[in-house]
């Protein structure tokens, strides 16, 4: 008889334990997904580092020094005399 008095309390305790278990399982799934995301980011950044280091290494290689010529359309602008930078507007009486 005495055991039956405490039985509803034990069921509530077990129910609460199942809630904790479900909460822990959800947290595990969330952390597992976050771990996969972070692993993918780590891989992406390691590939990025390798690519940037390769670009830096290739940029330091000795290149032949060839004088560069400006493109044809820019050569015309360089050789052409520049116009005045100040614009003269007509006076009000002339309008």
N, CA, C and O atoms as a CHARMM CRD file, in Angstrom:
* protein
*
  380
    1    1 UNK  N      0.81700  -1.19500   0.00000 PROA 1      0.00000
    2    1 UNK  CA     0.00000   0.00000   0.00000 PROA 1      0.00000
    3    1 UNK  C      0.86000   1.25700   0.00000 PROA 1      0.00000
    4    1 UNK  O      0.56300   2.23600  -0.68400 PROA 1      0.00000
    5    2 UNK  N      1.86200   1.20700   0.73200 PROA 2      0.00000
    6    2 UNK  CA     2.71100   2.35900   0.85300 PROA 2      0.00000
    7    2 UNK  C      3.41900   2.67800  -0.47400 PROA 2      0.00000
    8    2 UNK  O      3.60800   3.84700  -0.81100 PROA 2      0.00000
    9    3 UNK  N      3.80000   1.66000  -1.20900 PROA 3      0.00000
   10    3 UNK  CA     4.48300   1.83000  -2.46800 PROA 3      0.00000
   11    3 UNK  C      3.60300   2.54300  -3.49600 PROA 3      0.00000
   12    3 UNK  O      4.10000   3.33700  -4.29400 PROA 3      0.00000
   13    4 UNK  N      2.31700   2.26400  -3.47800 PROA 4      0.00000
   14    4 UNK  CA     1.39300   2.88800  -4.42100 PROA 4      0.00000
   15    4 UNK  C      1.25400   4.39200  -4.17600 PROA 4      0.00000
   16    4 UNK  O      0.94700   5.13600  -5.10700 PROA 4      0.00000
   17    5 UNK  N      1.46500   4.83600  -2.98500 PROA 5      0.00000
   18    5 UNK  CA     1.36300   6.26600  -2.71400 PROA 5      0.00000
   19    5 UNK  C      2.46100   7.04100  -3.41700 PROA 5      0.00000
   20    5 UNK  O      2.24800   8.18300  -3.82600 PROA 5      0.00000
   21    6 UNK  N      3.63100   6.43800  -3.56300 PROA 6      0.00000
   22    6 UNK  CA     4.75000   7.12300  -4.18700 PROA 6      0.00000
   23    6 UNK  C      4.85900   6.84700  -5.67900 PROA 6      0.00000
   24    6 UNK  O      5.70100   7.44200  -6.35100 PROA 6      0.00000
   25    7 UNK  N      4.04300   5.97500  -6.20100 PROA 7      0.00000
   26    7 UNK  CA     4.13600   5.59700  -7.61000 PROA 7      0.00000
   27    7 UNK  C      3.91200   6.77400  -8.57100 PROA 7      0.00000
   28    7 UNK  O      4.68400   6.88800  -9.52300 PROA 7      0.00000
   29    8 UNK  N      2.94400   7.63300  -8.40300 PROA 8      0.00000
   30    8 UNK  CA     2.79600   8.76100  -9.32600 PROA 8      0.00000
   31    8 UNK  C      4.03400   9.66500  -9.34000 PROA 8      0.00000
   32    8 UNK  O      4.37700  10.24000 -10.37300 PROA 8      0.00000
   33    9 UNK  N      4.69300   9.78500  -8.20200 PROA 9      0.00000
   34    9 UNK  CA     5.88400  10.60100  -8.13500 PROA 9      0.00000
   35    9 UNK  C      7.02500   9.95800  -8.92100 PROA 9      0.00000
   36    9 UNK  O      7.79900  10.66800  -9.56200 PROA 9      0.00000
   37   10 UNK  N      7.14300   8.66600  -8.88600 PROA 10     0.00000
   38   10 UNK  CA     8.17300   7.94800  -9.63400 PROA 10     0.00000
   39   10 UNK  C      7.90000   8.09000 -11.12600 PROA 10     0.00000
   40   10 UNK  O      8.83800   8.29200 -11.89600 PROA 10     0.00000
   41   11 UNK  N      6.65400   7.99000 -11.55600 PROA 11     0.00000
   42   11 UNK  CA     6.32500   8.14000 -12.97800 PROA 11     0.00000
   43   11 UNK  C      6.65400   9.55100 -13.46200 PROA 11     0.00000
   44   11 UNK  O      7.11600   9.73100 -14.58900 PROA 11     0.00000
   45   12 UNK  N      6.42200  10.53000 -12.63000 PROA 12     0.00000
   46   12 UNK  CA     6.76500  11.90300 -12.99500 PROA 12     0.00000
   47   12 UNK  C      8.28400  12.03100 -13.13500 PROA 12     0.00000
   48   12 UNK  O      8.77600  12.71600 -14.03200 PROA 12     0.00000
   49   13 UNK  N      9.01400  11.37100 -12.24800 PROA 13     0.00000
   50   13 UNK  CA    10.47000  11.39500 -12.32000 PROA 13     0.00000
   51   13 UNK  C     10.95500  10.73700 -13.61100 PROA 13     0.00000
   52   13 UNK  O     11.85800  11.26000 -14.26400 PROA 13     0.00000
   53   14 UNK  N     10.37800   9.60900 -13.98500 PROA 14     0.00000
   54   14 UNK  CA    10.76600   8.90500 -15.20700 PROA 14     0.00000
   55   14 UNK  C     10.38700   9.73400 -16.43200 PROA 14     0.00000
   56   14 UNK  O     11.14500   9.79200 -17.40000 PROA 14     0.00000
   57   15 UNK  N      9.21500  10.37800 -16.39300 PROA 15     0.00000
   58   15 UNK  CA     8.79200  11.23700 -17.49100 PROA 15     0.00000
   59   15 UNK  C      9.78700  12.39900 -17.67900 PROA 15     0.00000
   60   15 UNK  O     10.15200  12.75300 -18.80000 PROA 15     0.00000
   61   16 UNK  N     10.20700  12.97200 -16.55700 PROA 16     0.00000
   62   16 UNK  CA    11.17100  14.06100 -16.60900 PROA 16     0.00000
   63   16 UNK  C     12.52300  13.55800 -17.13700 PROA 16     0.00000
   64   16 UNK  O     13.20900  14.28100 -17.86000 PROA 16     0.00000
   65   17 UNK  N     12.90500  12.34200 -16.78500 PROA 17     0.00000
   66   17 UNK  CA    14.14600  11.74500 -17.29300 PROA 17     0.00000
   67   17 UNK  C     14.07600  11.56000 -18.80700 PROA 17     0.00000
   68   17 UNK  O     15.06000  11.78600 -19.51100 PROA 17     0.00000
   69   18 UNK  N     12.90700  11.14600 -19.30800 PROA 18     0.00000
   70   18 UNK  CA    12.73900  11.02000 -20.75100 PROA 18     0.00000
   71   18 UNK  C     12.84000  12.37900 -21.44200 PROA 18     0.00000
   72   18 UNK  O     13.37200  12.46700 -22.54900 PROA 18     0.00000
   73   19 UNK  N     12.33900  13.43600 -20.80800 PROA 19     0.00000
   74   19 UNK  CA    12.47300  14.78900 -21.36000 PROA 19     0.00000
   75   19 UNK  C     13.94900  15.20300 -21.42700 PROA 19     0.00000
   76   19 UNK  O     14.39200  15.79000 -22.41400 PROA 19     0.00000
   77   20 UNK  N     14.70200  14.89000 -20.36400 PROA 20     0.00000
   78   20 UNK  CA    16.13600  15.18500 -20.36100 PROA 20     0.00000
   79   20 UNK  C     16.84900  14.40600 -21.45800 PROA 20     0.00000
   80   20 UNK  O     17.72900  14.93900 -22.13500 PROA 20     0.00000
   81   21 UNK  N     16.46400  13.14000 -21.63300 PROA 21     0.00000
   82   21 UNK  CA    17.07300  12.30700 -22.66200 PROA 21     0.00000
   83   21 UNK  C     16.79400  12.87200 -24.05200 PROA 21     0.00000
   84   21 UNK  O     17.69500  12.93200 -24.88900 PROA 21     0.00000
   85   22 UNK  N     15.56100  13.28300 -24.30000 PROA 22     0.00000
   86   22 UNK  CA    15.20300  13.86800 -25.59700 PROA 22     0.00000
   87   22 UNK  C     15.96600  15.18200 -25.83000 PROA 22     0.00000
   88   22 UNK  O     16.44400  15.44100 -26.93500 PROA 22     0.00000
   89   23 UNK  N     16.07000  15.99300 -24.79600 PROA 23     0.00000
   90   23 UNK  CA    16.80600  17.24800 -24.88300 PROA 23     0.00000
   91   23 UNK  C     18.28700  17.00100 -25.20400 PROA 23     0.00000
   92   23 UNK  O     18.88700  17.71400 -26.00800 PROA 23     0.00000
   93   24 UNK  N     18.85700  15.98600 -24.56600 PROA 24     0.00000
   94   24 UNK  CA    20.26000  15.63700 -24.81100 PROA 24     0.00000
   95   24 UNK  C     20.45400  15.12900 -26.24100 PROA 24     0.00000
   96   24 UNK  O     21.44500  15.46100 -26.89200 PROA 24     0.00000
   97   25 UNK  N     19.50600  14.32500 -26.72700 PROA 25     0.00000
   98   25 UNK  CA    19.60000  13.83900 -28.10700 PROA 25     0.00000
   99   25 UNK  C     19.51000  14.98700 -29.11100 PROA 25     0.00000
  100   25 UNK  O     20.24500  14.99900 -30.09700 PROA 25     0.00000
  101   26 UNK  N     18.62300  15.94500 -28.87500 PROA 26     0.00000
  102   26 UNK  CA    18.51200  17.09400 -29.76700 PROA 26     0.00000
  103   26 UNK  C     19.79800  17.92400 -29.74500 PROA 26     0.00000
  104   26 UNK  O     20.26600  18.36900 -30.79200 PROA 26     0.00000
  105   27 UNK  N     20.36200  18.12900 -28.56700 PROA 27     0.00000
  106   27 UNK  CA    21.61100  18.87800 -28.45800 PROA 27     0.00000
  107   27 UNK  C     22.73500  18.14900 -29.19600 PROA 27     0.00000
  108   27 UNK  O     23.57100  18.78700 -29.83600 PROA 27     0.00000
  109   28 UNK  N     22.75800  16.83000 -29.11100 PROA 28     0.00000
  110   28 UNK  CA    23.77600  16.04500 -29.80300 PROA 28     0.00000
  111   28 UNK  C     23.65500  16.22900 -31.31800 PROA 28     0.00000
  112   28 UNK  O     24.66000  16.41700 -32.00300 PROA 28     0.00000
  113   29 UNK  N     22.42400  16.17300 -31.84200 PROA 29     0.00000
  114   29 UNK  CA    22.20600  16.35200 -33.28200 PROA 29     0.00000
  115   29 UNK  C     22.64900  17.74800 -33.71200 PROA 29     0.00000
  116   29 UNK  O     23.30800  17.90000 -34.74100 PROA 29     0.00000
  117   30 UNK  N     22.28900  18.77000 -32.92900 PROA 30     0.00000
  118   30 UNK  CA    22.68200  20.14400 -33.26000 PROA 30     0.00000
  119   30 UNK  C     24.19900  20.29600 -33.26100 PROA 30     0.00000
  120   30 UNK  O     24.76300  20.92300 -34.15800 PROA 30     0.00000
  121   31 UNK  N     24.85900  19.72400 -32.25900 PROA 31     0.00000
  122   31 UNK  CA    26.31300  19.83600 -32.18600 PROA 31     0.00000
  123   31 UNK  C     26.99700  19.02100 -33.28100 PROA 31     0.00000
  124   31 UNK  O     28.05100  19.41400 -33.78100 PROA 31     0.00000
  125   32 UNK  N     26.41100  17.90600 -33.64800 PROA 32     0.00000
  126   32 UNK  CA    26.96000  17.10000 -34.74000 PROA 32     0.00000
  127   32 UNK  C     26.88500  17.88900 -36.04800 PROA 32     0.00000
  128   32 UNK  O     27.84000  17.89700 -36.82500 PROA 32     0.00000
  129   33 UNK  N     25.75900  18.54800 -36.29000 PROA 33     0.00000
  130   33 UNK  CA    25.61600  19.36700 -37.49900 PROA 33     0.00000
  131   33 UNK  C     26.60400  20.52600 -37.47600 PROA 33     0.00000
  132   33 UNK  O     27.20800  20.84800 -38.49900 PROA 33     0.00000
  133   34 UNK  N     26.77300  21.15200 -36.31600 PROA 34     0.00000
  134   34 UNK  CA    27.73700  22.25500 -36.19800 PROA 34     0.00000
  135   34 UNK  C     29.15900  21.75600 -36.43200 PROA 34     0.00000
  136   34 UNK  O     29.96400  22.45100 -37.05100 PROA 34     0.00000
  137   35 UNK  N     29.47000  20.57800 -35.94900 PROA 35     0.00000
  138   35 UNK  CA    30.81000  20.01500 -36.14200 PROA 35     0.00000
  139   35 UNK  C     31.07400  19.75700 -37.62300 PROA 35     0.00000
  140   35 UNK  O     32.17300  20.01700 -38.11200 PROA 35     0.00000
  141   36 UNK  N     30.06500  19.24500 -38.34400 PROA 36     0.00000
  142   36 UNK  CA    30.22400  19.01500 -39.78300 PROA 36     0.00000
  143   36 UNK  C     30.42600  20.34100 -40.51400 PROA 36     0.00000
  144   36 UNK  O     31.23600  20.43500 -41.43600 PROA 36     0.00000
  145   37 UNK  N     29.68600  21.35500 -40.09500 PROA 37     0.00000
  146   37 UNK  CA    29.80400  22.68500 -40.70600 PROA 37     0.00000
  147   37 UNK  C     31.20900  23.23500 -40.47300 PROA 37     0.00000
  148   37 UNK  O     31.84100  23.74100 -41.40100 PROA 37     0.00000
  149   38 UNK  N     31.69300  23.14000 -39.24700 PROA 38     0.00000
  150   38 UNK  CA    33.01800  23.65400 -38.92800 PROA 38     0.00000
  151   38 UNK  C     34.11500  22.85800 -39.64000 PROA 38     0.00000
  152   38 UNK  O     35.13000  23.42500 -40.04400 PROA 38     0.00000
  153   39 UNK  N     33.91600  21.56200 -39.79400 PROA 39     0.00000
  154   39 UNK  CA    34.90300  20.75000 -40.52400 PROA 39     0.00000
  155   39 UNK  C     34.95600  21.18700 -41.98900 PROA 39     0.00000
  156   39 UNK  O     36.03300  21.25900 -42.58000 PROA 39     0.00000
  157   40 UNK  N     33.78800  21.47800 -42.57100 PROA 40     0.00000
  158   40 UNK  CA    33.75900  21.94800 -43.95700 PROA 40     0.00000
  159   40 UNK  C     34.43700  23.31000 -44.07700 PROA 40     0.00000
  160   40 UNK  O     35.16400  23.56000 -45.03800 PROA 40     0.00000
  161   41 UNK  N     34.20200  24.19200 -43.10500 PROA 41     0.00000
  162   41 UNK  CA    34.86200  25.50100 -43.11800 PROA 41     0.00000
  163   41 UNK  C     36.37100  25.35700 -42.97400 PROA 41     0.00000
  164   41 UNK  O     37.13000  26.04600 -43.65500 PROA 41     0.00000
  165   42 UNK  N     36.80700  24.46600 -42.09100 PROA 42     0.00000
  166   42 UNK  CA    38.23800  24.25500 -41.89700 PROA 42     0.00000
  167   42 UNK  C     38.88100  23.75600 -43.19000 PROA 42     0.00000
  168   42 UNK  O     39.97700  24.19000 -43.54500 PROA 42     0.00000
  169   43 UNK  N     38.21200  22.85400 -43.89100 PROA 43     0.00000
  170   43 UNK  CA    38.74500  22.34700 -45.15500 PROA 43     0.00000
  171   43 UNK  C     38.80500  23.45700 -46.19400 PROA 43     0.00000
  172   43 UNK  O     39.78800  23.58000 -46.92400 PROA 43     0.00000
  173   44 UNK  N     37.74300  24.27200 -46.25800 PROA 44     0.00000
  174   44 UNK  CA    37.71000  25.36900 -47.21900 PROA 44     0.00000
  175   44 UNK  C     38.85000  26.35300 -46.95500 PROA 44     0.00000
  176   44 UNK  O     39.52200  26.79000 -47.89000 PROA 44     0.00000
  177   45 UNK  N     39.07000  26.70400 -45.68600 PROA 45     0.00000
  178   45 UNK  CA    40.12600  27.65700 -45.36100 PROA 45     0.00000
  179   45 UNK  C     41.51000  27.07200 -45.60000 PROA 45     0.00000
  180   45 UNK  O     42.41900  27.79800 -46.00000 PROA 45     0.00000
  181   46 UNK  N     41.69100  25.77900 -45.36400 PROA 46     0.00000
  182   46 UNK  CA    43.00700  25.18700 -45.64300 PROA 46     0.00000
  183   46 UNK  C     43.28800  25.21100 -47.14200 PROA 46     0.00000
  184   46 UNK  O     44.42600  25.44500 -47.55100 PROA 46     0.00000
  185   47 UNK  N     42.26600  24.97000 -47.96900 PROA 47     0.00000
  186   47 UNK  CA    42.43900  25.05500 -49.42100 PROA 47     0.00000
  187   47 UNK  C     42.71200  26.49700 -49.84100 PROA 47     0.00000
  188   47 UNK  O     43.52000  26.74100 -50.73800 PROA 47     0.00000
  189   48 UNK  N     42.05100  27.43800 -49.20400 PROA 48     0.00000
  190   48 UNK  CA    42.25600  28.85700 -49.51500 PROA 48     0.00000
  191   48 UNK  C     43.68800  29.28400 -49.16500 PROA 48     0.00000
  192   48 UNK  O     44.34000  29.99700 -49.92800 PROA 48     0.00000
  193   49 UNK  N     44.16200  28.83700 -47.99900 PROA 49     0.00000
  194   49 UNK  CA    45.53000  29.16000 -47.59100 PROA 49     0.00000
  195   49 UNK  C     46.52500  28.60100 -48.59900 PROA 49     0.00000
  196   49 UNK  O     47.46800  29.29200 -48.98500 PROA 49     0.00000
  197   50 UNK  N     46.32800  27.36800 -49.02400 PROA 50     0.00000
  198   50 UNK  CA    47.23700  26.74600 -49.99300 PROA 50     0.00000
  199   50 UNK  C     47.21800  27.51700 -51.30500 PROA 50     0.00000
  200   50 UNK  O     48.26700  27.73100 -51.91300 PROA 50     0.00000
  201   51 UNK  N     46.03400  27.93800 -51.75100 PROA 51     0.00000
  202   51 UNK  CA    45.92500  28.67900 -53.00300 PROA 51     0.00000
  203   51 UNK  C     46.62100  30.03800 -52.90500 PROA 51     0.00000
  204   51 UNK  O     47.34200  30.43100 -53.82200 PROA 51     0.00000
  205   52 UNK  N     46.41100  30.75300 -51.80500 PROA 52     0.00000
  206   52 UNK  CA    47.03300  32.07100 -51.63000 PROA 52     0.00000
  207   52 UNK  C     48.54700  31.93900 -51.52500 PROA 52     0.00000
  208   52 UNK  O     49.27900  32.73500 -52.11200 PROA 52     0.00000
  209   53 UNK  N     49.02800  30.93300 -50.77700 PROA 53     0.00000
  210   53 UNK  CA    50.47200  30.72000 -50.68100 PROA 53     0.00000
  211   53 UNK  C     51.07000  30.40800 -52.04500 PROA 53     0.00000
  212   53 UNK  O     52.16900  30.86400 -52.36300 PROA 53     0.00000
  213   54 UNK  N     50.34900  29.63100 -52.85300 PROA 54     0.00000
  214   54 UNK  CA    50.82200  29.30600 -54.20000 PROA 54     0.00000
  215   54 UNK  C     50.88600  30.56600 -55.06400 PROA 54     0.00000
  216   54 UNK  O     51.84200  30.75700 -55.81500 PROA 54     0.00000
  217   55 UNK  N     49.87200  31.42100 -54.95700 PROA 55     0.00000
  218   55 UNK  CA    49.86200  32.66600 -55.73300 PROA 55     0.00000
  219   55 UNK  C     51.01900  33.56900 -55.31300 PROA 55     0.00000
  220   55 UNK  O     51.65700  34.19600 -56.15700 PROA 55     0.00000
  221   56 UNK  N     51.28700  33.63600 -54.01200 PROA 56     0.00000
  222   56 UNK  CA    52.39700  34.45900 -53.52800 PROA 56     0.00000
  223   56 UNK  C     53.72100  33.89800 -54.03300 PROA 56     0.00000
  224   56 UNK  O     54.59000  34.64700 -54.47900 PROA 56     0.00000
  225   57 UNK  N     53.87100  32.58500 -53.96400 PROA 57     0.00000
  226   57 UNK  CA    55.10800  31.95100 -54.42100 PROA 57     0.00000
  227   57 UNK  C     55.32100  32.20500 -55.90600 PROA 57     0.00000
  228   57 UNK  O     56.43700  32.49800 -56.33700 PROA 57     0.00000
  229   58 UNK  N     54.24500  32.09100 -56.69300 PROA 58     0.00000
  230   58 UNK  CA    54.35300  32.31600 -58.13600 PROA 58     0.00000
  231   58 UNK  C     54.62600  33.78200 -58.45900 PROA 58     0.00000
  232   58 UNK  O     55.27200  34.07300 -59.46600 PROA 58     0.00000
  233   59 UNK  N     54.15800  34.69500 -57.64400 PROA 59     0.00000
  234   59 UNK  CA    54.37400  36.11800 -57.92600 PROA 59     0.00000
  235   59 UNK  C     55.81400  36.53000 -57.65300 PROA 59     0.00000
  236   59 UNK  O     56.27500  37.53400 -58.19600 PROA 59     0.00000
  237   60 UNK  N     56.52800  35.78600 -56.83100 PROA 60     0.00000
  238   60 UNK  CA    57.91500  36.11600 -56.51100 PROA 60     0.00000
  239   60 UNK  C     58.91300  35.49800 -57.48200 PROA 60     0.00000
  240   60 UNK  O     60.11600  35.73400 -57.36800 PROA 60     0.00000
  241   61 UNK  N     58.43200  34.71900 -58.42400 PROA 61     0.00000
  242   61 UNK  CA    59.34700  34.14200 -59.40500 PROA 61     0.00000
  243   61 UNK  C     59.88400  35.25200 -60.30500 PROA 61     0.00000
  244   61 UNK  O     59.20500  36.24800 -60.55600 PROA 61     0.00000
  245   62 UNK  N     61.11500  35.06500 -60.78500 PROA 62     0.00000
  246   62 UNK  CA    61.75800  36.07600 -61.61600 PROA 62     0.00000
  247   62 UNK  C     61.05600  36.14400 -62.96500 PROA 62     0.00000
  248   62 UNK  O     60.88800  35.13800 -63.65300 PROA 62     0.00000
  249   63 UNK  N     60.65000  37.36200 -63.32300 PROA 63     0.00000
  250   63 UNK  CA    60.00800  37.57500 -64.61600 PROA 63     0.00000
  251   63 UNK  C     60.93900  38.42300 -65.47800 PROA 63     0.00000
  252   63 UNK  O     61.66200  39.27100 -64.95500 PROA 63     0.00000
  253   64 UNK  N     60.93000  38.20300 -66.78200 PROA 64     0.00000
  254   64 UNK  CA    61.76700  39.03900 -67.64200 PROA 64     0.00000
  255   64 UNK  C     61.25000  40.47900 -67.62100 PROA 64     0.00000
  256   64 UNK  O     60.04500  40.72700 -67.65400 PROA 64     0.00000
  257   65 UNK  N     62.19400  41.41700 -67.56300 PROA 65     0.00000
  258   65 UNK  CA    61.82200  42.82400 -67.49900 PROA 65     0.00000
  259   65 UNK  C     61.63600  43.35600 -68.91700 PROA 65     0.00000
  260   65 UNK  O     62.60900  43.70400 -69.58800 PROA 65     0.00000
  261   66 UNK  N     60.40300  43.41600 -69.36500 PROA 66     0.00000
  262   66 UNK  CA    60.06400  43.94300 -70.67300 PROA 66     0.00000
  263   66 UNK  C     59.32400  45.25300 -70.45700 PROA 66     0.00000
  264   66 UNK  O     58.32000  45.27500 -69.74500 PROA 66     0.00000
  265   67 UNK  N     59.79300  46.34900 -71.05200 PROA 67     0.00000
  266   67 UNK  CA    59.07200  47.60200 -70.86100 PROA 67     0.00000
  267   67 UNK  C     57.67500  47.50100 -71.46900 PROA 67     0.00000
  268   67 UNK  O     57.49900  47.05500 -72.60200 PROA 67     0.00000
  269   68 UNK  N     56.70900  47.91900 -70.69600 PROA 68     0.00000
  270   68 UNK  CA    55.32900  47.81800 -71.15600 PROA 68     0.00000
  271   68 UNK  C     54.93500  49.07700 -71.90900 PROA 68     0.00000
  272   68 UNK  O     55.27400  50.18800 -71.50200 PROA 68     0.00000
  273   69 UNK  N     54.22900  48.90000 -72.99400 PROA 69     0.00000
  274   69 UNK  CA    53.70500  50.00900 -73.78500 PROA 69     0.00000
  275   69 UNK  C     52.23700  50.20300 -73.41300 PROA 69     0.00000
  276   69 UNK  O     51.51600  49.22000 -73.24200 PROA 69     0.00000
  277   70 UNK  N     51.78200  51.44200 -73.28600 PROA 70     0.00000
  278   70 UNK  CA    50.36200  51.63200 -73.01700 PROA 70     0.00000
  279   70 UNK  C     49.55200  51.20900 -74.23300 PROA 70     0.00000
  280   70 UNK  O     50.06100  51.24400 -75.35300 PROA 70     0.00000
  281   71 UNK  N     48.30300  50.81200 -74.03500 PROA 71     0.00000
  282   71 UNK  CA    47.46000  50.42300 -75.17500 PROA 71     0.00000
  283   71 UNK  C     47.31700  51.57400 -76.16800 PROA 71     0.00000
  284   71 UNK  O     47.51200  52.73700 -75.81600 PROA 71     0.00000
  285   72 UNK  N     46.97600  51.23800 -77.40800 PROA 72     0.00000
  286   72 UNK  CA    46.87700  52.23000 -78.48600 PROA 72     0.00000
  287   72 UNK  C     45.94000  53.37800 -78.13900 PROA 72     0.00000
  288   72 UNK  O     46.27500  54.54100 -78.37000 PROA 72     0.00000
  289   73 UNK  N     44.78200  53.07000 -77.59300 PROA 73     0.00000
  290   73 UNK  CA    43.80800  54.12900 -77.31300 PROA 73     0.00000
  291   73 UNK  C     44.32300  55.08100 -76.23200 PROA 73     0.00000
  292   73 UNK  O     43.97200  56.26100 -76.25100 PROA 73     0.00000
  293   74 UNK  N     45.13500  54.61100 -75.30000 PROA 74     0.00000
  294   74 UNK  CA    45.69100  55.48400 -74.27500 PROA 74     0.00000
  295   74 UNK  C     46.86800  56.29300 -74.80400 PROA 74     0.00000
  296   74 UNK  O     47.11300  57.39900 -74.32300 PROA 74     0.00000
  297   75 UNK  N     47.60400  55.76600 -75.78500 PROA 75     0.00000
  298   75 UNK  CA    48.72700  56.51200 -76.35000 PROA 75     0.00000
  299   75 UNK  C     48.23800  57.80600 -76.99500 PROA 75     0.00000
  300   75 UNK  O     48.89300  58.84400 -76.89000 PROA 75     0.00000
  301   76 UNK  N     47.09000  57.74300 -77.66000 PROA 76     0.00000
  302   76 UNK  CA    46.54000  58.94700 -78.28400 PROA 76     0.00000
  303   76 UNK  C     46.22300  60.00100 -77.23700 PROA 76     0.00000
  304   76 UNK  O     46.48400  61.18500 -77.44700 PROA 76     0.00000
  305   77 UNK  N     45.66300  59.57800 -76.11000 PROA 77     0.00000
  306   77 UNK  CA    45.31900  60.52500 -75.04700 PROA 77     0.00000
  307   77 UNK  C     46.56700  61.11800 -74.41300 PROA 77     0.00000
  308   77 UNK  O     46.56500  62.28400 -74.01700 PROA 77     0.00000
  309   78 UNK  N     47.63100  60.33200 -74.31200 PROA 78     0.00000
  310   78 UNK  CA    48.86400  60.82300 -73.70600 PROA 78     0.00000
  311   78 UNK  C     49.50100  61.87800 -74.60300 PROA 78     0.00000
  312   78 UNK  O     49.97700  62.90200 -74.11300 PROA 78     0.00000
  313   79 UNK  N     49.51300  61.63600 -75.91000 PROA 79     0.00000
  314   79 UNK  CA    50.16100  62.53900 -76.85500 PROA 79     0.00000
  315   79 UNK  C     49.32800  63.77800 -77.15000 PROA 79     0.00000
  316   79 UNK  O     49.88900  64.81900 -77.49400 PROA 79     0.00000
  317   80 UNK  N     48.01700  63.69800 -77.02800 PROA 80     0.00000
  318   80 UNK  CA    47.13400  64.80400 -77.32000 PROA 80     0.00000
  319   80 UNK  C     47.26200  65.89000 -76.25500 PROA 80     0.00000
  320   80 UNK  O     47.34300  65.56200 -75.07200 PROA 80     0.00000
  321   81 UNK  N     47.28500  67.17600 -76.63100 PROA 81     0.00000
  322   81 UNK  CA    47.36100  68.23100 -75.61300 PROA 81     0.00000
  323   81 UNK  C     46.08500  68.26100 -74.78600 PROA 81     0.00000
  324   81 UNK  O     44.99500  68.00400 -75.29800 PROA 81     0.00000
  325   82 UNK  N     46.22500  68.56900 -73.53200 PROA 82     0.00000
  326   82 UNK  CA    45.09200  68.59300 -72.60900 PROA 82     0.00000
  327   82 UNK  C     44.32600  69.89900 -72.75800 PROA 82     0.00000
  328   82 UNK  O     44.91400  70.95100 -73.00800 PROA 82     0.00000
  329   83 UNK  N     43.01900  69.82200 -72.60400 PROA 83     0.00000
  330   83 UNK  CA    42.17100  71.01800 -72.64500 PROA 83     0.00000
  331   83 UNK  C     42.29400  71.74500 -71.31600 PROA 83     0.00000
  332   83 UNK  O     42.77000  71.18800 -70.32700 PROA 83     0.00000
  333   84 UNK  N     41.86000  72.98900 -71.30900 PROA 84     0.00000
  334   84 UNK  CA    41.88100  73.77300 -70.07500 PROA 84     0.00000
  335   84 UNK  C     41.00000  73.10100 -69.03700 PROA 84     0.00000
  336   84 UNK  O     39.92200  72.60100 -69.36000 PROA 84     0.00000
  337   85 UNK  N     41.45000  73.08700 -67.81100 PROA 85     0.00000
  338   85 UNK  CA    40.65900  72.45800 -66.76000 PROA 85     0.00000
  339   85 UNK  C     39.62400  73.41100 -66.17800 PROA 85     0.00000
  340   85 UNK  O     38.72900  72.98400 -65.44900 PROA 85     0.00000
  341   86 UNK  N     39.74300  74.72800 -66.50200 PROA 86     0.00000
  342   86 UNK  CA    38.78300  75.70800 -66.00200 PROA 86     0.00000
  343   86 UNK  C     37.80800  76.01900 -67.11900 PROA 86     0.00000
  344   86 UNK  O     38.21500  76.34700 -68.23400 PROA 86     0.00000
  345   87 UNK  N     36.53300  75.91900 -66.82500 PROA 87     0.00000
  346   87 UNK  CA    35.50300  76.19300 -67.81800 PROA 87     0.00000
  347   87 UNK  C     35.04500  77.63600 -67.64700 PROA 87     0.00000
  348   87 UNK  O     34.75200  78.06500 -66.53000 PROA 87     0.00000
  349   88 UNK  N     34.98100  78.37600 -68.72600 PROA 88     0.00000
  350   88 UNK  CA    34.52500  79.77300 -68.67300 PROA 88     0.00000
  351   88 UNK  C     33.05900  79.81300 -69.07700 PROA 88     0.00000
  352   88 UNK  O     32.71800  79.51600 -70.22200 PROA 88     0.00000
  353   89 UNK  N     32.20000  80.17500 -68.14500 PROA 89     0.00000
  354   89 UNK  CA    30.76900  80.28800 -68.41800 PROA 89     0.00000
  355   89 UNK  C     30.46100  81.70600 -68.88900 PROA 89     0.00000
  356   89 UNK  O     31.11200  82.66200 -68.46600 PROA 89     0.00000
  357   90 UNK  N     29.46300  81.83900 -69.76700 PROA 90     0.00000
  358   90 UNK  CA    29.09200  83.19300 -70.19500 PROA 90     0.00000
  359   90 UNK  C     28.48900  83.98400 -69.03600 PROA 90     0.00000
  360   90 UNK  O     27.91000  83.40400 -68.11800 PROA 90     0.00000
  361   91 UNK  N     28.62600  85.30000 -69.08100 PROA 91     0.00000
  362   91 UNK  CA    28.06000  86.14200 -68.02900 PROA 91     0.00000
  363   91 UNK  C     26.55300  86.22800 -68.20000 PROA 91     0.00000
  364   91 UNK  O     26.03300  85.86300 -69.25400 PROA 91     0.00000
  365   92 UNK  N     25.85500  86.69400 -67.20100 PROA 92     0.00000
  366   92 UNK  CA    24.39400  86.77900 -67.25000 PROA 92     0.00000
  367   92 UNK  C     23.93900  87.79100 -68.30800 PROA 92     0.00000
  368   92 UNK  O     22.90500  87.59000 -68.94400 PROA 92     0.00000
  369   93 UNK  N     24.67200  88.83800 -68.49500 PROA 93     0.00000
  370   93 UNK  CA    24.25500  89.85600 -69.47500 PROA 93     0.00000
  371   93 UNK  C     24.38200  89.32100 -70.88600 PROA 93     0.00000
  372   93 UNK  O     23.66800  89.78500 -71.77500 PROA 93     0.00000
  373   94 UNK  N     25.24200  88.38400 -71.12000 PROA 94     0.00000
  374   94 UNK  CA    25.41700  87.83000 -72.46500 PROA 94     0.00000
  375   94 UNK  C     24.30300  86.87700 -72.82500 PROA 94     0.00000
  376   94 UNK  O     24.12500  86.58600 -74.00800 PROA 94     0.00000
  377   95 UNK  N     23.56300  86.38800 -71.89400 PROA 95     0.00000
  378   95 UNK  CA    22.47500  85.42700 -72.17400 PROA 95     0.00000
  379   95 UNK  C     21.32600  86.09000 -72.75800 PROA 95     0.00000
  380   95 UNK  O     20.32400  85.44000 -73.05700 PROA 95     0.00000
